[in-house]
Amino acid sequence: MSKKKIMIIFIGIVCVSFLALIFISTHKKSTQNNFSSADKIAVIHVDGVITSSHTTSSILSEGNGGTDQLIKDLHAAADDTSVKAIVMRINSPGGAVTATEEVGEEMNKIRDNGKPIVVSMGDTAASGAYWLSACADKVYANPTTVTGSIGVYMPYSNWEELYQKIGIRQDKIKSGIHKDILSSDRPMTPEEHQMLQAIVDELYNGFVDVVAKGRHMDRERVKQLADGRIYTGKQAKELGLVDELGNYYDALDGTAAMVGISGKPQIKEFGKDNPLSLLFSANSKESLLKELFSGLTADTALKSIAPQAMPEKW
């Protein structure tokens, strides 16, 4: 079968599936509206890298690590009088410090106004994702969850020798001696290194303060644990970094009990609105797209100098 025919069949399947999922989603929302007066638990999904952006979703994949969307979801759940508590289902390696701080502040505001927030960790809730976890009233982790990685780093590269070998010379006109402080075509001076280290230390101390306050732990004890290392959920429980070992449904049941909801709680989900993301699992989607679009390439590298609260080699 020619690639053109495969493409036509693929597009047809996608269109039919998309329409079916829209119908199912609409029917589901209509059904939920019939029980609008019932007490609910809001579930907000935090997927992928936490960034200062609207969303991390694309047409065939979905993430919900963009701060604009996360804060919008938090506000919607906080303003909904039928929602008695919020469960944040986190599967994230962390992200930018400022983005993480923004979401954490909104979580604290909601808690201060009397609506509890519980975190359920998935595969990973490390670094900035642990920052968010420390802002919750209660934290659940699976025994094998990867968490911790409490710390901050600022990435930079020096390609000066490579440029010299291939005959590239970069010149620039700058307004001050430190304007190109993270330039890749020259070494960093000791003074510049000290300046950036001071920034990283300040952000790190802020991270430690968040954990110490949220986990009701002595600050010096937090610093002993906050050297960047990762922990399993089981280890984190023993160290006091999480409260309970349990899966997503354990977190839902515990949250329901916390706010006095008897029986199986009604759920109102946020951050899972992209029907196309339901069509394929990550593995099948990747293999299918490689087969269909094997001739296409794309550079998806993200270059950022923003301080990161996530494991460096992610």
Salt bridges, closest charged atoms under 4 A:
ASP39 OD1 - LYS84 NZ 3.94
ASP47 OD2 - LYS272 NZ 3.06
ASP80 OD2 - LYS268 NZ 2.84
GLU106 OE1 - HIS75 NE2 2.80
GLU106 OE2 - LYS109 NZ 3.22
ASP137 OD2 - ARG111 NE 3.15
ASP171 OD1 - ARG169 NE 3.38
ASP180 OD2 - LYS172 NZ 3.33
ASP180 OD1 - LYS174 NZ 2.88
ASP180 OD1 - ARG186 NH2 3.04
ASP185 OD2 - LYS172 NZ 3.15
GLU191 OE2 - HIS178 NE2 3.80
GLU192 OE2 - HIS178 ND1 3.18
GLU192 OE2 - ARG186 NH2 2.75
ASP209 OD1 - ARG219 NE 2.58
ASP227 OD2 - ARG229 NH2 2.57
GLU238 OE2 - LYS234 NZ 2.99
ASP243 OD1 - ARG215 NH2 2.94
GLU244 OE2 - LYS138 NZ 3.95
GLU269 OE2 - HIS45 NE2 2.74
GLU286 OE2 - LYS290 NZ 3.28
